[in-house]
C-alpha cells in the first residue's frame, strides 16, 4: 500500500549573489508511517569541485548538515501524530541564511519510503549535472568583472548573436569597429562528466567559428576561447584536454586558460 511522502532536495549554494547551486542530497519523511530518511553525496563531490572550484568549504558544510539531519531523524521518532511530523519536516526545510538550502516540500506516493529516497537521490543528485552552460555563465560574469578594471576594455564588448545563411549563435564578448568584428571572446567550460562530451563541446564550437568565418561573419584570428579545464583531471580528462587544444591549434583558433587574465587582456587590447 502506498503512503504519501514529503521530500525536499538539498542544495549547496555558496554564493548568494549568483544563486547557482548543486543538488547534494535528498531528505524525505512519511508522516503516516513515522519514517524520516535522508541521503547525502560524498564530501569530495566532483560536480561541486568543478562548478565552484571548491574542495575546502563543502566537506565541512556537508558534515554539518549530515549531523543536523541525523539529529532530526532521531527526533522524528518522538512524533506519534502524522501532522506533527509533517510540521517538523516543513520547519526543518524552511528557508534559512545558510549555504545549504532546501527546495520547497514536494509530495510523492511510495510503498517503501527508504527506496523512494534512494530513487530521488539518483534522479536529482546522481543524474543531475551542472550544465556547461551554467558554468560558462559564471565564467562570463567573471570575465566581465575583470574587464571592468580596465578603462579601455570595460565598455569595449557587447553580447551579440551572430548569424548568416547557415549559422546562428551568441557570443558574450564582441567588439566592433565600423561593423567589422575586431575581437570575439567566448569562455568554454570543459567540466562535463564524460570525455566524449568534452570533445563534443569542443567540436561544436570549432564548427561554429569555422562556419562563421566561411560566411565572412568574422575572422578566425579575431576569436579567443578562454578555457576552463576540469579540476584535478583524471588521466583521460588530461588526454581529452590535450586533444581539445590540438583541435583549436589545427584550426587556427586562439585559446588560453580562463584564469590567465594577463593573456586575455593582452589579446583584447591587441585586437582592438
SULHU-V804879 format. One record per pair of residues at least 24 apart in sequence whose ideal C-beta (glycine too) atoms are under 10 Angstrom apart, sorted by the first residue. I is the first residue (numbers start at 1). J is the second residue. D is the distance in whole Angstrom. If there is no record, write none. Layout:
BEGIN
I:J:D ; I:J:D
END
This chain:
BEGIN
1:109:10 ; 1:111:7 ; 2:108:9 ; 2:109:4 ; 2:110:6 ; 2:111:5 ; 2:112:9 ; 2:116:10 ; 3:30:5 ; 3:31:8 ; 3:32:5 ; 3:33:6 ; 3:35:9 ; 3:82:10 ; 3:108:10 ; 3:109:7 ; 3:110:7 ; 3:111:7 ; 3:112:9 ; 3:113:7 ; 3:116:10 ; 4:30:7 ; 4:31:7 ; 4:32:7 ; 4:33:10 ; 4:82:9 ; 4:86:9 ; 4:107:6 ; 4:108:8 ; 4:109:6 ; 4:110:8 ; 4:113:10 ; 5:29:7 ; 5:30:5 ; 5:31:8 ; 5:32:9 ; 5:33:9 ; 5:35:8 ; 5:37:9 ; 5:89:10 ; 5:106:9 ; 5:107:7 ; 5:108:5 ; 5:109:7 ; 5:110:5 ; 5:112:10 ; 5:113:5 ; 5:116:6 ; 5:117:8 ; 5:120:9 ; 6:30:8 ; 6:31:7 ; 6:36:10 ; 6:85:9 ; 6:86:6 ; 6:89:5 ; 6:90:8 ; 6:93:9 ; 6:105:5 ; 6:106:7 ; 6:107:6 ; 6:108:8 ; 6:113:10 ; 7:37:9 ; 7:38:9 ; 7:89:9 ; 7:93:9 ; 7:102:10 ; 7:103:9 ; 7:105:7 ; 7:106:6 ; 7:107:8 ; 7:108:6 ; 7:110:9 ; 7:113:9 ; 7:116:8 ; 7:117:7 ; 7:120:6 ; 7:121:10 ; 7:124:9 ; 8:38:9 ; 8:89:8 ; 8:90:9 ; 8:92:8 ; 8:93:4 ; 8:101:9 ; 8:102:4 ; 8:103:5 ; 8:104:7 ; 8:105:6 ; 8:106:7 ; 8:120:10 ; 9:93:9 ; 9:101:9 ; 9:102:7 ; 9:103:4 ; 9:104:9 ; 9:106:8 ; 9:120:8 ; 9:121:9 ; 9:123:10 ; 9:124:5 ; 9:125:8 ; 9:128:9 ; 10:38:8 ; 10:39:9 ; 10:40:7 ; 10:41:9 ; 10:62:9 ; 10:65:7 ; 10:69:8 ; 10:93:9 ; 10:100:7 ; 10:101:8 ; 10:102:6 ; 10:103:8 ; 10:121:10 ; 10:124:9 ; 10:125:8 ; 11:99:9 ; 11:100:7 ; 11:101:5 ; 11:102:7 ; 11:103:7 ; 11:124:10 ; 11:125:10 ; 12:41:9 ; 12:45:8 ; 12:47:9 ; 12:48:6 ; 12:51:9 ; 12:52:8 ; 12:54:9 ; 12:57:9 ; 12:58:6 ; 12:61:7 ; 12:62:8 ; 12:65:9 ; 12:98:10 ; 12:99:7 ; 12:100:6 ; 12:101:8 ; 13:52:9 ; 13:98:9 ; 13:99:6 ; 13:100:8 ; 13:101:5 ; 14:48:9 ; 14:51:10 ; 14:52:6 ; 14:54:7 ; 14:57:6 ; 14:58:8 ; 14:61:8 ; 14:99:5 ; 14:100:9 ; 15:52:8 ; 15:99:9 ; 15:138:9 ; 16:97:9 ; 16:98:10 ; 16:99:8 ; 16:101:10 ; 17:141:10 ; 18:52:10 ; 18:134:10 ; 18:137:9 ; 18:138:7 ; 18:141:7 ; 19:101:10 ; 20:51:7 ; 20:52:8 ; 20:130:8 ; 20:134:6 ; 20:135:9 ; 20:137:8 ; 20:138:7 ; 21:51:9 ; 21:52:10 ; 21:99:9 ; 21:100:10 ; 21:101:7 ; 21:103:9 ; 21:130:9 ; 21:134:10 ; 22:47:5 ; 22:48:5 ; 22:49:10 ; 22:50:9 ; 22:51:6 ; 22:52:7 ; 22:54:10 ; 22:58:9 ; 22:125:9 ; 22:128:8 ; 22:129:10 ; 22:130:6 ; 22:134:10 ; 23:47:9 ; 23:103:9 ; 23:121:9 ; 23:123:9 ; 23:124:5 ; 23:125:5 ; 23:126:9 ; 23:127:10 ; 23:128:5 ; 23:129:10 ; 23:130:9 ; 24:48:7 ; 24:58:8 ; 24:61:9 ; 24:62:7 ; 24:65:8 ; 24:100:8 ; 24:101:10 ; 24:121:10 ; 24:124:10 ; 24:125:6 ; 24:128:10 ; 25:62:8 ; 25:65:8 ; 25:66:9 ; 25:69:8 ; 25:100:9 ; 25:102:9 ; 25:117:10 ; 25:120:10 ; 25:121:7 ; 25:124:9 ; 25:125:6 ; 26:102:10 ; 26:103:9 ; 26:116:9 ; 26:117:6 ; 26:118:9 ; 26:119:9 ; 26:120:5 ; 26:121:5 ; 26:122:9 ; 26:123:9 ; 26:124:6 ; 26:125:7 ; 27:65:9 ; 27:69:6 ; 27:72:8 ; 27:73:9 ; 27:89:8 ; 27:92:7 ; 27:93:7 ; 27:102:7 ; 27:103:10 ; 27:105:10 ; 27:117:8 ; 27:120:9 ; 27:121:10 ; 28:89:9 ; 28:105:10 ; 28:106:10 ; 28:108:8 ; 28:110:9 ; 28:113:6 ; 28:114:9 ; 28:116:6 ; 28:117:5 ; 28:118:10 ; 28:120:7 ; 28:121:9 ; 29:72:9 ; 29:73:9 ; 29:76:7 ; 29:79:9 ; 29:82:10 ; 29:85:6 ; 29:86:7 ; 29:88:8 ; 29:89:5 ; 29:90:10 ; 29:92:9 ; 29:93:10 ; 29:105:9 ; 29:113:8 ; 29:117:10 ; 30:82:9 ; 30:85:9 ; 30:86:10 ; 30:89:10 ; 30:108:10 ; 30:110:7 ; 30:112:9 ; 30:113:4 ; 30:114:9 ; 30:116:8 ; 30:117:10 ; 31:76:10 ; 31:79:8 ; 31:81:9 ; 31:82:4 ; 31:83:7 ; 31:84:8 ; 31:85:5 ; 31:86:4 ; 31:87:9 ; 31:88:9 ; 31:89:8 ; 32:82:5 ; 32:85:9 ; 32:86:9 ; 32:113:10 ; 33:82:9 ; 33:85:9 ; 33:110:10 ; 33:112:10 ; 33:113:7 ; 34:76:7 ; 34:77:7 ; 34:78:9 ; 34:79:7 ; 34:80:7 ; 34:81:9 ; 34:82:8 ; 34:85:6 ; 35:73:9 ; 35:76:8 ; 35:77:9 ; 35:85:9 ; 35:112:10 ; 35:113:5 ; 35:114:7 ; 35:117:9 ; 36:69:9 ; 36:72:7 ; 36:73:5 ; 36:74:9 ; 36:75:9 ; 36:76:4 ; 36:77:8 ; 36:79:9 ; 36:85:8 ; 36:88:9 ; 36:89:7 ; 36:92:9 ; 36:113:9 ; 36:117:10 ; 37:69:9 ; 37:73:8 ; 37:76:10 ; 37:113:6 ; 37:114:5 ; 37:115:10 ; 37:116:8 ; 37:117:4 ; 37:118:9 ; 37:120:10 ; 37:121:10 ; 38:65:9 ; 38:66:8 ; 38:68:10 ; 38:69:5 ; 38:70:8 ; 38:72:8 ; 38:73:7 ; 38:92:10 ; 38:117:7 ; 38:121:9 ; 39:69:9 ; 39:114:9 ; 39:117:6 ; 39:118:7 ; 39:120:8 ; 39:121:4 ; 39:122:9 ; 39:125:8 ; 40:65:7 ; 40:66:6 ; 40:69:8 ; 40:121:9 ; 40:125:9 ; 41:121:8 ; 41:125:6 ; 41:126:8 ; 44:232:10 ; 45:125:9 ; 46:191:9 ; 46:193:8 ; 46:230:9 ; 46:231:8 ; 46:232:9 ; 46:234:10 ; 47:125:9 ; 47:126:10 ; 47:128:8 ; 47:129:7 ; 47:130:5 ; 47:135:10 ; 47:191:8 ; 47:193:8 ; 48:130:9 ; 48:231:10 ; 49:191:9 ; 49:230:9 ; 49:231:5 ; 49:232:7 ; 50:129:10 ; 50:130:7 ; 50:132:10 ; 50:135:7 ; 50:189:8 ; 50:190:9 ; 50:191:4 ; 50:192:9 ; 50:193:9 ; 50:228:9 ; 50:229:10 ; 50:230:6 ; 50:231:5 ; 50:232:9 ; 50:233:10 ; 51:129:10 ; 51:130:4 ; 51:131:10 ; 51:134:8 ; 51:135:6 ; 51:138:8 ; 51:189:9 ; 51:191:7 ; 51:231:9 ; 52:130:9 ; 52:135:10 ; 52:138:9 ; 52:231:9 ; 53:138:10 ; 53:191:10 ; 53:228:9 ; 53:231:6 ; 53:259:10 ; 54:231:9 ; 55:231:8 ; 55:232:8 ; 57:99:7 ; 58:99:9 ; 58:100:10 ; 60:99:10 ; 61:98:8 ; 61:99:6 ; 61:100:6 ; 62:100:8 ; 64:98:9 ; 64:99:10 ; 64:100:8 ; 65:98:9 ; 65:99:10 ; 65:100:5 ; 65:102:10 ; 68:92:8 ; 68:98:10 ; 68:100:9 ; 129:191:9 ; 129:192:8 ; 129:193:6 ; 129:197:9 ; 130:189:9 ; 130:191:8 ; 130:192:10 ; 130:193:10 ; 131:189:9 ; 131:191:9 ; 131:192:9 ; 132:188:8 ; 132:189:5 ; 132:190:8 ; 132:191:7 ; 132:192:6 ; 132:197:8 ; 132:198:9 ; 132:201:6 ; 132:228:9 ; 133:189:8 ; 134:189:9 ; 135:187:9 ; 135:188:10 ; 135:189:4 ; 135:190:9 ; 135:191:6 ; 135:192:10 ; 135:228:7 ; 136:172:8 ; 136:186:8 ; 136:187:5 ; 136:188:7 ; 136:189:5 ; 136:191:10 ; 136:201:10 ; 136:226:10 ; 136:228:8 ; 136:258:10 ; 137:172:9 ; 137:187:9 ; 137:189:9 ; 138:187:9 ; 138:189:8 ; 138:228:9 ; 139:172:9 ; 139:186:10 ; 139:187:4 ; 139:188:8 ; 139:189:6 ; 139:226:7 ; 139:227:10 ; 139:228:6 ; 139:258:6 ; 139:259:10 ; 140:171:10 ; 140:172:5 ; 140:173:8 ; 140:185:9 ; 140:186:9 ; 140:187:6 ; 140:226:10 ; 141:172:9 ; 141:187:10 ; 142:187:8 ; 142:226:10 ; 142:228:10 ; 142:258:8 ; 142:259:9 ; 142:261:10 ; 143:172:8 ; 143:173:7 ; 143:185:7 ; 143:186:10 ; 143:187:6 ; 143:226:7 ; 143:258:7 ; 143:261:9 ; 143:264:7 ; 143:268:10 ; 144:172:8 ; 144:173:8 ; 146:261:6 ; 146:264:7 ; 146:265:8 ; 147:173:8 ; 147:185:9 ; 147:261:10 ; 147:264:9 ; 147:265:8 ; 147:268:8 ; 149:261:9 ; 149:265:9 ; 150:261:10 ; 150:265:6 ; 150:268:8 ; 150:269:8 ; 152:265:9 ; 152:268:9 ; 152:269:7 ; 152:272:8 ; 153:183:10 ; 153:264:10 ; 153:265:7 ; 153:268:6 ; 153:269:7 ; 153:272:8 ; 156:182:9 ; 156:183:8 ; 156:268:7 ; 156:269:9 ; 156:271:10 ; 156:272:6 ; 157:183:8 ; 157:184:9 ; 157:185:7 ; 157:268:8 ; 157:272:9 ; 160:184:8 ; 162:208:9 ; 162:209:10 ; 162:212:6 ; 162:215:9 ; 162:217:5 ; 162:218:7 ; 163:212:9 ; 163:215:9 ; 163:217:8 ; 164:211:8 ; 164:212:7 ; 164:214:9 ; 164:215:4 ; 164:216:8 ; 164:217:5 ; 165:211:10 ; 165:215:7 ; 166:211:6 ; 166:212:10 ; 166:214:9 ; 166:215:7 ; 167:207:9 ; 167:208:6 ; 167:209:9 ; 167:210:9 ; 167:211:4 ; 167:212:6 ; 167:213:10 ; 167:214:9 ; 167:215:6 ; 167:217:8 ; 168:208:9 ; 168:211:10 ; 168:212:9 ; 168:217:10 ; 169:204:9 ; 169:205:9 ; 169:207:10 ; 169:208:5 ; 169:209:9 ; 169:211:9 ; 169:212:8 ; 169:217:10 ; 171:208:9 ; 171:209:10 ; 171:212:9 ; 171:218:9 ; 171:223:9 ; 173:224:9 ; 173:226:9 ; 173:264:10 ; 173:268:8 ; 174:218:9 ; 174:222:9 ; 175:222:9 ; 175:268:7 ; 175:271:7 ; 175:272:5 ; 176:218:10 ; 176:272:10 ; 177:272:8 ; 180:218:9 ; 180:219:9 ; 180:222:9 ; 181:212:9 ; 181:217:7 ; 181:218:4 ; 181:219:7 ; 181:222:6 ; 181:223:9 ; 181:271:9 ; 182:218:9 ; 182:219:9 ; 182:222:6 ; 182:268:9 ; 182:270:10 ; 182:271:5 ; 182:272:5 ; 183:218:9 ; 183:219:10 ; 183:221:10 ; 183:222:6 ; 183:223:8 ; 183:224:7 ; 183:267:7 ; 183:268:6 ; 183:269:9 ; 183:270:9 ; 183:271:4 ; 183:272:6 ; 184:209:8 ; 184:212:9 ; 184:217:10 ; 184:218:6 ; 184:219:9 ; 184:220:10 ; 184:222:6 ; 184:223:5 ; 184:224:7 ; 184:225:10 ; 184:271:9 ; 185:222:9 ; 185:223:8 ; 185:224:5 ; 185:225:8 ; 185:226:6 ; 185:254:9 ; 185:256:10 ; 185:264:7 ; 185:267:8 ; 185:268:7 ; 185:271:9 ; 186:223:7 ; 186:224:8 ; 186:225:6 ; 186:226:7 ; 186:253:10 ; 186:255:10 ; 187:224:10 ; 187:225:8 ; 187:226:5 ; 187:227:8 ; 187:228:7 ; 187:258:6 ; 187:264:10 ; 188:225:5 ; 188:226:7 ; 188:227:6 ; 188:228:7 ; 188:229:10 ; 188:244:9 ; 188:248:10 ; 188:255:8 ; 188:258:8 ; 189:226:10 ; 189:227:8 ; 189:228:4 ; 189:229:9 ; 189:230:9 ; 189:258:8 ; 190:227:7 ; 190:228:7 ; 190:229:6 ; 190:230:6 ; 190:233:9 ; 190:237:8 ; 190:240:7 ; 190:241:6 ; 190:244:6 ; 191:228:7 ; 191:229:8 ; 191:230:6 ; 191:231:8 ; 191:233:10 ; 191:237:9 ; 192:230:9 ; 192:237:9 ; 192:240:9 ; 193:230:10 ; 194:236:9 ; 194:237:10 ; 194:240:9 ; 195:230:10 ; 195:233:10 ; 195:234:9 ; 195:236:5 ; 195:237:6 ; 195:238:10 ; 195:239:7 ; 195:240:4 ; 195:241:9 ; 195:243:9 ; 195:244:10 ; 196:236:10 ; 196:240:8 ; 197:240:9 ; 198:229:9 ; 198:230:8 ; 198:233:10 ; 198:236:10 ; 198:237:7 ; 198:240:5 ; 198:241:7 ; 198:243:9 ; 198:244:7 ; 199:240:6 ; 199:241:10 ; 199:243:7 ; 199:244:7 ; 199:247:8 ; 201:244:8 ; 202:227:10 ; 202:240:8 ; 202:241:9 ; 202:243:8 ; 202:244:4 ; 202:245:9 ; 202:246:10 ; 202:247:6 ; 202:248:8 ; 203:244:9 ; 203:247:7 ; 205:244:10 ; 205:247:10 ; 205:248:9 ; 205:253:9 ; 206:244:9 ; 206:247:6 ; 206:248:7 ; 206:250:9 ; 206:251:6 ; 206:253:7 ; 207:251:9 ; 209:248:9 ; 209:251:8 ; 209:252:9 ; 209:253:6 ; 210:251:6 ; 210:252:9 ; 210:253:8 ; 213:251:9 ; 213:252:9 ; 213:253:10 ; 219:252:10 ; 219:271:10 ; 220:251:7 ; 220:252:5 ; 220:253:6 ; 220:254:8 ; 221:252:7 ; 221:253:9 ; 221:254:7 ; 221:271:8 ; 222:254:9 ; 222:267:10 ; 222:271:6 ; 222:272:10 ; 223:248:10 ; 223:251:10 ; 223:252:9 ; 223:253:6 ; 223:254:6 ; 223:255:9 ; 223:267:10 ; 223:271:9 ; 224:253:8 ; 224:254:5 ; 224:255:7 ; 224:256:7 ; 224:263:9 ; 224:264:7 ; 224:267:5 ; 224:268:8 ; 224:271:8 ; 225:253:6 ; 225:254:7 ; 225:255:4 ; 225:256:8 ; 225:258:9 ; 226:254:10 ; 226:255:7 ; 226:256:6 ; 226:257:7 ; 226:258:4 ; 226:259:9 ; 226:260:8 ; 226:261:10 ; 226:263:9 ; 226:264:6 ; 226:267:9 ; 227:255:6 ; 227:256:7 ; 227:257:6 ; 227:258:6 ; 227:259:9 ; 227:260:9 ; 228:257:8 ; 228:258:5 ; 228:259:8 ; 229:257:7 ; 229:258:8 ; 229:259:9
END
